[in-house]
């Protein structure tokens, strides 16, 4: 297994990822409104694409025939693909008519589609190989943090059994493709267990025994009040030996990233910064904050671009930011673009928020 210090070596991508790292969600193979070159200028090193959605649209076979997600999207750096477990869980929570979970995997019918899909652990791995990703996630059974213990225990049982089957399928395909340690993708497993320390421990120990390249904190990381479930996040980090990277799945708020970095998490992915950008909530560091203050949690502030006070502001969003938007575009013009609902605003705002995220991670190194 790979070990970790300040870098995560991704052999197949031939890239060392600096840690900590923020990985924007590119759900359908695209970070909304940006192309690959935009991402590079923001210093994005990796993206998270979505197995659940891509297996439906355009389909794994189409992506494979294009050479994989990299050539298909013109993205030459590292690609993570999640397993689809969280998305399937979210869909099925809407109602049993959308699908069901069993020991074999997840059967679902996406809303508006007549076709039924079956996602088994083996199929999950096969699809990720066909997508040409560099870091895979095992299929897991995700639960709500407040779900009853009986449901959490069943989810942990599924997660362990599915992870074992994922690992077996992964090794089988590696052998078929004759991929050695220097040329294979990485495989991460997800620790489930809700708010039960006993179940988290059971899940973590079982996954460690199976053996993976890295691990993820599974389940929604916020409680019903939107606060981090810090006790479980800390406990999970303590359960996973420090030589393994730990991914805080779904965490993207700057304050939460700072706090989780202090706990020992190194990888983060979320749609929050890009979604906030499209809706006019931009991030910036406070001009008076030192790097140490930022590392202590003073991440900065929001700029709400719709506020009328920005109408005549000739300054950039942040004079401390070196992104394309702040180097060339005034706050007044961004305000105007937002008011007239022009798609250019979404691109410029997203570039800024993503550059903020990469600068934040650099400060946390």
C-alpha positions in Angstrom: 0.0 0.0 0.0 1.1 3.6 -0.6 2.2 5.8 2.3 1.5 9.4 2.7 3.4 12.5 4.0 2.7 15.8 2.3 2.0 14.3 -1.1 -0.3 11.6 -2.4 1.3 9.7 -5.3 -1.2 8.7 -7.9 0.8 6.3 -10.1 -1.5 6.0 -13.1 -1.9 9.8 -13.3 1.9 10.2 -12.9 1.1 13.0 -10.4 1.9 13.8 -6.8 -1.0 15.6 -5.2 0.0 18.2 -2.6 -1.9 17.8 0.7 -4.2 19.1 2.0 -6.1 19.4 -1.3 -9.5 20.6 -2.3 -11.0 18.6 -5.2 -14.0 20.3 -6.9 -16.9 18.2 -8.0 -17.2 17.6 -11.7 -20.4 15.6 -11.4 -21.1 15.1 -15.1 -17.5 15.3 -16.2 -17.4 19.0 -16.0 -17.0 21.7 -13.3 -20.0 23.8 -14.2 -19.1 26.6 -16.6 -15.3 25.9 -16.7 -13.1 24.1 -19.1 -9.9 22.2 -18.3 -7.6 25.2 -18.9 -9.7 27.4 -16.5 -9.2 24.7 -13.8 -5.4 24.6 -14.5 -5.2 28.4 -14.1 -6.9 28.1 -10.7 -4.2 25.5 -9.7 -6.7 22.7 -9.4 -4.8 19.4 -9.3 -7.7 16.9 -9.3 -11.4 16.7 -9.8 -14.1 14.4 -8.5 -16.4 12.9 -11.1 -19.6 10.9 -10.5 -19.9 7.3 -11.3 -23.7 7.2 -10.6 -24.5 10.0 -13.1 -21.9 9.2 -15.7 -23.0 5.5 -16.0 -26.4 6.9 -17.1 -25.3 9.9 -19.1 -23.5 9.6 -21.5 -22.7 6.0 -20.4 -19.5 4.3 -19.5 -19.2 2.6 -22.9 -19.2 6.0 -24.7 -16.6 7.4 -22.3 -14.4 4.3 -22.7 -14.6 4.6 -26.5 -13.3 8.2 -26.2 -10.3 7.0 -24.3 -11.7 7.6 -20.8 -12.7 10.7 -18.8 -9.4 12.4 -19.3 -9.4 12.6 -23.1 -13.2 12.9 -23.1 -13.1 16.1 -20.9 -9.6 17.3 -22.0 -8.5 17.0 -18.3 -4.9 15.8 -18.1 -4.6 15.7 -14.3 -5.9 13.3 -11.6 -9.5 12.1 -11.7 -11.3 10.7 -8.7 -14.6 8.9 -9.2 -17.0 8.3 -6.3 -18.8 5.0 -6.1 -22.4 6.2 -6.6 -23.4 5.0 -3.1 -24.3 8.5 -1.8 -26.3 9.4 -4.9 -28.2 6.2 -4.9 -29.0 6.6 -1.2 -30.2 10.2 -1.9 -32.4 9.0 -4.7 -33.9 6.1 -2.7 -34.6 8.3 0.3 -37.0 10.2 -2.0 -39.2 7.1 -2.1 -39.0 3.3 -2.5 -40.3 3.6 -6.1 -36.9 4.8 -7.1 -35.0 1.7 -6.0 -33.9 -0.5 -3.2 -30.8 -1.7 -1.4 -29.9 -5.4 -0.9 -26.9 -7.4 0.1 -26.1 -7.7 -3.6 -26.0 -3.9 -4.2 -28.2 -1.1 -5.3 -31.1 -1.3 -7.8 -32.5 2.0 -8.9 -34.5 3.8 -11.6 -33.5 7.4 -12.1 -36.4 9.9 -12.2 -37.6 10.5 -15.7 -35.9 7.4 -17.1 -37.6 4.1 -17.9 -34.4 2.1 -17.7 -33.5 0.3 -14.5 -29.9 0.2 -13.2 -28.2 -2.3 -11.0 -25.0 -1.2 -9.2 -23.2 -4.1 -7.6 -19.7 -3.8 -6.0 -18.3 -5.6 -9.0 -20.1 -3.4 -11.5 -19.0 -0.3 -9.5 -15.3 -1.2 -10.0 -15.8 -2.3 -13.7 -17.4 1.1 -14.5 -14.6 3.1 -12.8 -12.0 1.2 -14.9 -14.1 1.9 -18.0 -14.2 5.6 -17.1 -10.5 5.6 -16.8 -10.3 7.2 -13.4 -7.1 7.3 -11.3 -8.6 7.1 -7.8 -11.6 4.8 -7.2 -14.0 4.5 -4.3 -15.6 1.3 -3.2 -19.4 1.1 -3.2 -20.7 1.9 0.2 -24.1 2.0 1.9 -24.6 5.6 3.0 -27.0 6.6 5.8 -28.2 9.8 7.4 -26.3 10.7 10.5 -29.5 10.5 12.6 -30.7 7.2 11.2 -31.5 4.6 13.9 -28.7 2.2 15.0 -30.3 -0.8 13.4 -30.2 0.9 10.0 -26.6 2.0 10.7 -25.5 -1.5 11.6 -27.0 -2.9 8.4 -25.3 -0.2 6.4 -21.9 -1.0 8.0 -22.4 -4.7 7.2 -23.2 -3.9 3.6 -20.2 -1.5 3.4 -17.7 -4.1 4.6 -19.0 -6.9 2.4 -19.2 -4.6 -0.6 -15.7 -3.3 0.0 -14.4 -6.8 0.1 -16.0 -7.6 -3.2 -14.8 -4.4 -4.7 -11.2 -5.2 -3.7 -11.5 -8.7 -5.2 -12.9 -7.3 -8.5 -10.2 -4.6 -8.5 -7.4 -7.2 -8.1 -9.0 -9.4 -10.7 -9.0 -6.6 -13.3 -5.5 -5.5 -12.4 -4.3 -9.0 -13.1 -6.2 -9.1 -16.4 -4.7 -5.7 -17.5 -1.3 -6.7 -16.1 -1.1 -3.4 -14.1 1.6 -3.4 -11.5 2.0 -1.1 -8.5 3.6 1.7 -10.5 0.8 1.8 -13.1 -2.4 1.0 -11.4 -5.2 3.3 -10.0 -5.7 3.7 -6.3 -8.6 2.2 -4.4 -10.2 4.0 -1.4 -12.8 2.5 1.0 -15.4 4.5 3.0 -15.9 4.3 6.8 -19.6 4.3 7.7 -21.3 4.0 11.1 -23.3 7.2 11.6 -23.0 8.6 15.1 -22.0 5.3 16.7 -18.4 5.0 17.7 -18.7 1.3 18.1 -19.9 0.9 14.5 -17.3 3.3 13.1 -14.6 1.2 14.9 -16.1 -2.0 13.6 -16.2 -0.6 10.0 -12.7 0.9 10.1 -11.0 -2.2 11.5 -12.7 -4.5 8.9 -11.7 -2.2 6.0 -8.1 -1.9 7.3 -7.9 -5.7 7.4 -9.0 -5.9 3.8 -6.5 -3.2 2.9 -6.9 -0.1 0.8 -4.8 2.8 -0.5 -6.8 5.3 1.4 -10.1 5.8 3.3 -13.0 8.2 3.4 -15.3 9.5 6.1 -18.7 8.2 5.0 -22.1 9.6 5.8 -23.3 13.2 5.9 -20.6 15.1 7.9 -23.1 17.7 9.3 -25.8 17.3 11.9 -29.4 18.6 11.5 -28.2 22.1 12.6 -25.6 22.2 9.9 -22.7 21.7 12.4 -19.8 19.4 11.9 -20.1 16.1 13.7 -16.7 16.7 15.2 -16.6 13.8 17.6 -17.2 11.2 14.8 -14.7 13.0 12.5 -12.0 13.0 15.1 -12.7 9.4 16.1 -12.6 8.2 12.5 -9.2 9.9 12.0 -7.9 8.2 15.1 -9.1 4.8 13.9 -7.2 5.1 10.6 -3.4 5.0 10.9 -1.7 8.2 9.8 0.2 6.6 6.9 -3.1 6.4 5.1 -4.8 9.4 3.5 -8.3 10.2 4.8 -10.8 12.0 2.6 -13.5 14.1 4.2 -16.2 13.4 1.6 -18.6 16.2 1.0 -16.8 18.9 3.1 -16.2 22.1 1.2 -16.8 25.1 3.5 -13.5 26.9 4.2 -14.0 26.9 7.9 -14.8 23.2 8.0 -11.8 22.4 5.8 -9.5 24.3 8.2 -11.0 22.4 11.2 -10.8 19.0 9.5 -7.2 19.7 8.4 -6.3 20.2 12.1 -7.9 16.8 12.8 -5.7 15.2 10.2 -7.9 15.0 7.1 -6.0 15.7 3.9 -8.5 15.5 1.0 -11.8 17.3 0.6 -14.4 17.5 -2.2 -17.6 19.4 -2.5 -19.9 21.3 -4.9 -20.3 24.1 -2.3 -17.7 26.6 -3.5 -18.8 26.4 -7.2 -22.5 26.4 -6.3 -21.9 29.4 -4.0 -20.1 31.2 -6.8 -23.0 30.7 -9.3 -25.4 32.1 -6.7 -23.3 35.2 -6.0 -21.6 34.2 -2.8 -17.9 34.8 -3.2 -15.1 34.0 -0.8 -12.1 36.2 0.1 -9.5 36.4 2.8 -9.5 39.3 5.2 -6.7 41.8 4.3 -5.7 41.9 7.9 -5.5 38.1 8.5 -2.1 36.6 8.8 -1.5 33.0 7.5 -1.4 31.8 11.1 -4.8 33.4 11.8 -6.2 31.7 8.8 -4.8 28.4 9.9 -6.4 29.0 13.3 -9.8 29.3 11.6 -10.2 33.0 10.5 -10.9 32.0 6.9 -12.1 35.3 5.7 -15.5 36.6 4.6 -18.3 36.4 2.0 -18.9 38.9 -0.7 -22.5 38.9 -1.7 -22.3 40.3 -5.3 -26.0 41.2 -5.5 -25.6 43.9 -2.9 -26.2 47.3 -4.3 -23.1 48.7 -2.6 -21.1 47.0 -5.3 -22.7 48.9 -8.1 -19.8 51.4 -8.5 -17.0 49.5 -6.9 -14.0 49.6 -9.3 -11.8 47.3 -7.2 -11.5 43.5 -7.7 -13.2 41.1 -5.4 -9.9 40.7 -3.6 -6.7 42.6 -4.1 -4.9 39.6 -2.5 -6.1 37.1 -5.2 -4.2 36.4 -8.4 -7.0 34.7 -10.2 -8.0 35.8 -13.7 -11.2 37.4 -12.4 -9.5 39.5 -9.8 -6.7 40.5 -12.2 -9.0 41.7 -14.9 -12.6 42.3 -13.7 -14.0 44.9 -11.3 -16.5 44.1 -8.6 -18.9 46.6 -10.3 -18.8 44.7 -13.6 -19.3 41.3 -11.8 -22.3 42.9 -10.0 -23.7 44.0 -13.4 -23.2 40.6 -14.9 -25.0 39.0 -12.0 -27.9 41.5 -12.3 -28.4 40.8 -16.0 -28.0 37.0 -15.4 -25.3 36.6 -17.9 -23.5 33.2 -18.0 -20.1 35.0 -18.0 -20.7 35.8 -14.3 -20.9 32.2 -13.4 -17.6 31.5 -15.1 -15.8 34.4 -13.6 -17.2 33.9 -10.1 -16.4 30.1 -10.2 -12.8 30.8 -11.2 -12.4 33.2 -8.2 -13.9 30.8 -5.6 -11.8 27.9 -6.8 -8.6 29.9 -6.7 -9.6 30.9 -3.2 -9.9 27.2 -2.3 -6.5 26.3 -3.7 -4.8 29.3 -2.0 -6.5 28.2 1.3 -5.0 24.7 1.0 -1.6 26.1 0.2 -1.8 28.1 3.5 -2.7 25.0 5.4 0.2 22.9 4.1 
